[in-house]
Amino acid sequence: MRIAIGAPGNGALLKDAIEELLVEDERVNDVVDLSAPDITYPEVSFQVARAVAEGRADRGVLICGTGIGTAIAANKVPGVRAATAHDLITVRGSVENYDAQILCMGQNVIAAPAARALIDIWLDLRHDPTSSYGPKVGEIEAYEVHLHS
């Protein structure tokens, strides 16, 4: 799995802890850190989301103070579903139900050990398009196509 990761300054510490885990994980064959000094949360979110939308990454991880701003910004990129999640239920639901390709977390919300444990679970999660959520995700995708056509 190829993962794009990024954070502005207020998410750098948690991003570094997660990136370390991803680099060492055998399920991950490429990690691209799109962070840069003084990058804003919208810009890093757009960059990670574009990497996913363009197929340069399979999934993305974005970290800011709360995980909310990065999710809002990443969701502006067509074809991307980004979700803020900080516990097992929301992390699982983000992928299994909603097929979110980008996980957003907040450095001010979750401790690094807990975030790393959730990322470990997240790497194995898959969306089931035949579940009851499949048609709803399709409805979202159809609306987005209509908006951008």
C-alpha positions in Angstrom: 0.0 0.0 0.0 1.2 3.5 -0.9 0.4 6.2 1.7 0.7 10.0 1.4 1.0 11.7 4.8 1.1 15.3 5.7 0.7 17.9 8.5 1.1 21.6 9.1 3.3 22.6 12.1 0.5 22.0 14.7 0.4 18.3 13.7 4.1 17.6 13.0 4.8 15.6 16.2 1.9 13.2 15.8 2.6 12.9 12.0 6.2 12.0 12.7 5.1 9.2 15.2 2.6 7.8 12.6 5.0 8.1 9.8 7.6 6.1 11.8 5.0 3.3 12.2 4.1 3.3 8.5 7.7 3.2 7.3 8.3 0.1 9.5 5.1 -1.7 8.5 5.3 -4.5 6.0 1.8 -3.8 4.7 3.1 -0.4 3.5 5.5 -0.3 0.6 5.8 3.5 0.1 5.3 6.5 2.4 5.4 10.0 0.9 5.5 12.9 3.4 4.1 16.0 1.7 4.7 18.2 4.7 6.9 21.2 4.4 8.1 24.0 6.7 5.3 26.6 7.1 2.8 24.7 4.9 -0.8 25.5 5.8 -3.3 22.8 6.6 -5.4 23.5 3.5 -2.3 23.2 1.2 -1.0 20.0 2.7 -4.5 18.6 2.6 -5.0 19.4 -1.0 -1.6 17.8 -1.8 -2.3 14.6 0.0 -5.9 14.4 -1.5 -4.6 15.0 -5.0 -2.0 12.2 -4.5 -4.9 9.9 -3.7 -7.3 11.2 -6.3 -4.6 10.9 -9.0 -3.6 7.3 -8.0 -0.1 8.2 -6.7 -1.2 7.0 -3.3 -3.7 4.4 -2.2 -4.5 6.2 1.0 -3.6 9.3 3.0 -3.1 10.4 6.6 -3.5 14.0 7.5 -2.7 15.5 11.0 -3.6 19.0 12.2 -4.6 20.3 15.6 -8.1 18.6 15.6 -8.2 16.7 12.3 -11.2 18.7 11.3 -9.6 21.4 9.1 -7.6 18.8 7.1 -10.8 16.8 6.5 -12.7 19.8 5.3 -9.9 20.8 2.9 -9.2 17.3 1.6 -12.9 16.8 0.9 -12.7 19.7 -1.6 -10.7 17.5 -4.0 -13.0 15.6 -6.3 -13.0 11.8 -5.8 -11.7 12.0 -2.2 -13.4 11.1 1.0 -11.6 12.2 4.1 -12.8 11.4 7.6 -11.8 12.6 11.0 -11.6 9.7 13.4 -10.1 9.2 16.9 -11.5 5.9 18.1 -12.1 2.4 16.9 -15.8 2.9 15.9 -15.1 6.0 13.8 -11.8 4.6 12.2 -13.6 1.4 11.2 -16.7 3.2 10.0 -14.6 5.6 7.9 -13.3 2.8 5.7 -15.7 -0.1 6.1 -18.9 2.0 5.7 -17.8 5.2 3.9 -14.8 4.1 1.9 -12.8 7.1 3.1 -9.3 7.0 1.6 -7.9 9.6 3.9 -7.8 9.4 7.7 -7.5 12.7 9.6 -6.5 13.0 13.2 -5.8 15.8 15.6 -2.6 16.1 17.5 -4.4 18.0 20.3 -7.1 15.2 20.5 -5.3 11.9 20.6 -2.0 10.7 22.1 0.6 9.2 19.7 0.3 5.6 21.2 -3.4 5.5 20.7 -3.2 7.0 17.2 -0.5 4.4 16.2 -2.8 1.6 17.5 -5.7 2.9 15.4 -3.4 3.3 12.3 -2.4 -0.4 12.7 -6.1 -1.4 12.6 -6.8 1.1 9.7 -4.2 -0.5 7.5 -6.2 -3.8 7.4 -9.7 -2.2 6.9 -11.5 -2.5 3.6 -14.8 -1.1 2.3 -17.4 -3.7 1.2 -19.3 -2.2 -1.7 -22.0 -4.9 -1.2 -22.8 -3.7 2.3 -25.8 -1.5 3.0 -23.5 1.5 2.8 -22.4 0.7 -0.8 -25.3 2.3 -2.5 -25.1 5.4 -0.3 -21.4 5.8 -1.2 -22.5 5.4 -4.8 -25.0 8.2 -4.3 -22.3 10.5 -3.0 -20.1 9.6 -6.0 -22.9 10.2 -8.5 -23.6 13.6 -6.9 -20.0 14.6 -7.1 -19.8 13.6 -10.8 -22.8 15.6 -11.5 -21.3 18.6 -9.7 -18.1 18.5 -11.7 -19.5 17.7 -15.2 
